[in-house]
Amino acid sequence: MDNVPAHPVASRADWLAARKRLLAHEKEFTRTRDRLAEERRALPWVKVDTDYTFETPEGPKSLAELFGSNSQLFVYHFMLGPGDAEGCVGCSFIADHLVGTRVHLEHHDVSVVLVSRAPLDDIRRYQQRMGWDLRWVSSAGSSFNHDYGVGFTPEEVASGEVAYNYGKVKSWGPDAPGVSTFYRNAQGEVFHTYSSYARGGEDLLTTYMVLDMMPLGRNETGADGKMTDWLRRHDAYPDAVKPAPGCCG
């Protein structure tokens, strides 16, 4: 890390004074985050009238069936399309984090599902490679990805511009990342409650939250400051441990 610039060094008393000033800003950020969460929950809901069908290891399932016994559903739109040899590195990064939190969410009325356009066999192959104990289904043959802003037609991609993150952006391919949340009431009706894209899923990444506390921060040195400058799929680091055969069912 020879390129790290010199940093001010202070006495413990001066450090403590600066830390207390920062603490005031941290507390205000926490309060702002709480208010934002309240605004998010206050959004109106949209009833889902389309009969989406997903391919799962247990056979075809409707969107309502993906909830299992819970009333809330968290969907991560994972970039893995038909013919892709492996999943998006950023989506894989997020899946690593969802593995640890899934059991807690599912015992607090939230089911967690990854959804991709790839056929189920391709999904299972990559899931086995990565060792993720996550529910992952295929939306192949349905308009689900397109309807929720993470799938684009060949014509849309060819136009050079697609509708993403509630605006128009330069197209890069047929898939994009995002999260969507749904609620199922006692009558079995399903409602779309929230979707977020681009950096909207960043709070899922505990790794970044830890790096933000570190003296060198995220330390992403690529031309665009992107995570892929340093990030690898977890089985691609030199000292990676491979998952045991059959770990994912």
N, C-alpha and C positions, 0 to 999 in steps of 0.2 A: 504494500500500500504506500509506495514512495510518493505517489501523487497527491496524498492527503495534505491539504493546506494546514499551516500552523494554526493552532486554536488558542484563544485566550486562556490563561491559567490564573486562578484567583485564590485568595485565602478562603478557609472554610467559612468564615463569617460573611464574606462577600458572596460566596456561592450560595449560602443559605438565604440571603436577602434576594438574590436573583431567582432562586427556586420558589420562594414565596410569591414573587410577582407572577411567575409562570403558573403557579397553582391557581391564582385567581382567574386566569384565562382558561385553564383546564376545567374549572368548575363551571364557568359560563358556557363552555363548549358542551359539557355534559347536560346542562339545562336546555341548551338549544337542541341537542340530539333528542332529548325527551319530548320536547315540543314537536319536533319533526315527526317522531314516531306517532304522536297523537294525531297529527294531521294526516298521516298515512292511513291510520285506522279509520279516520273519519271519511275517507273517500267513499263515494257511492259505489254500489256493486252493480254488475251487469249479469243478468241471467244467461247461462250458456244453453242455447237451444240446439246447437249442432250436435249430432250423435257421433262423436268421435270414437273410433275403435283403435285400440293399441294391441300390438302383438307382445305377449308376455310369455315367460316360461310356462305358465299355467294355461296358455291359450288366449284367445281374443278377450279383451276386457274393455269396458266403457270407461270414460273419464270418471264417472261416479264410482265405479268399482275400484279405481286406483286408491281411493281414500282408505280402503279397508274398514276398520272399526272406528276411525277417527273422523272428526267433522271438518278438519282443515288439511289442505294438501299443499305442499311446497314442491314446485317443479323446477328443476334446473335444466335449462335448454342446452344440452351438451352437443358441441360441434363434432359430430361423427356422421358423415354422409355415406350413401351407397358407394362402394368402391374405395373408400378411404382406408389406407393401411393401418392408421392409428389415429387416436383422438387428438384434438387440439391440445397443445401443451398447457395453455391457460385454463381450459376446462378441466384438464387432468389435475392441475394444481388445486382447483376448487374441490374436485371430487375427493382428493386426499383429505381435505378438511371436513367434508361432510361425513366421512366414515366415522370419525370420532363423535360427532354430535348427533348422529341419527338415532341412537338408542335413547338418548335423553328426549329428543323431540317426539319420538313415537310413543313415549310414556307421558307426554304432555299434550296429547290430542292433535299432533301434527304428523302426518305421513310424509315421507320424503321419497321422491321419484326422479330419476334422470330420464329425459326423453331425447331421442335422436332419430334422424331419418333413416339411418342405416338399418339393414335387415337384422333380425334378432340374432342370427348366427354370427354376424360380424360384431355385434355388440358383445355377445357372450365371449367371443375370442379375445377381444381387447380387455374385457373385464377380468377374465382369467389371468391374462398377462399381468395386469396391474394389482390383482389381489383385493379388489374392492368388494366388501360385503354390503352392497347397495342395491336397491330395486331399480332396474334399468329396463325400459321398455322402448319399443320401436313405434314410431308414428308413421311408418312407411304406408303410402297409399291414402293418407288422410291429409286434410288441409291444416292440421293443427299448428305446425311450425309457421306456416305462412300467416295464419290468422292471428298468431300471437307475436308477430313481428320479428321472427328469427329465421325465416325461410324465404327464399326469393326465387322466382321463376327464371328460367334461362333468358327470357325476354327482358326481365327487370335487370338482371346482371349485365346483359349486353348493352343496355341503355347507358351504363356508366354511372348510374345513380339509383339508390334504393331508399325506401322508407325505413328508417331504423332510429331507435331512441327518440321517437316523436319528432323527427325531422328528416331531412334528406341528406344522405352522406354518399361519398364515393363508394361504388360497389367493389367488393373484393372476392366474392364467391357466393355460393348458394346458401350458406349457413352463417349464423351469427350466434353469440352467446347471450344469455339472459336468464332471468328468474321470473316465475309467475306464481301467484298464490290463488287458492280457490277455497270456497266454503260450501259445504253440503248441509242442507237443513234436514229436519226430521222427516220431511216429506220426500226426501231424496233429490230435491232440486239442487243444482250446482250453480254457483255464482263466481264469476271472475272478480277478484278483489284488488289485485295489484300486479304490475309488471315493472321490471327495471332492467336496464341494459347497460352495455359498455362498462364504465367504472361503478355502476350501481350495485354490482355484486361484490365490491371490494371488501366490505365489512365482513364477508364470510371468511376472509383470509387471515387467520390468526398469525401466520408467518409475517405478514406485513405489519400487523399491529405490534409484534415484538420488534421488528426491524425499525419501526418508527420511534422506539424507545432507545435504540442503540446509538452510540456516538457517531457512527458513519451512516446512519439512516438506511435507506433502501439501497443506496450505492449502486444504482443501475446506470451503467456507463455507455449503453448503446447510443447510437445516433439519435434515436427518438426517445430515449429513456424508457424503453419497454422492458417488461419482465423477462422476455425471452433472451435478453442479452446474457443473463446468468442462469436462468431457470432451466431445469431439465425435468423430464418425466422421472418419477422417483426411482425407476429401475434403470435409468441411464447414467446415474452418477457412478464414478469408478468403483466405489465401495458398496454399491447397492446390493441388498439382500433380496433374492428372488422369492416370490410367494410359493407356498407349498402347493403341490398339485391337488386339485379338487377343493381349493380353499373357498371358492365362490359358489358352490352348489352346482 
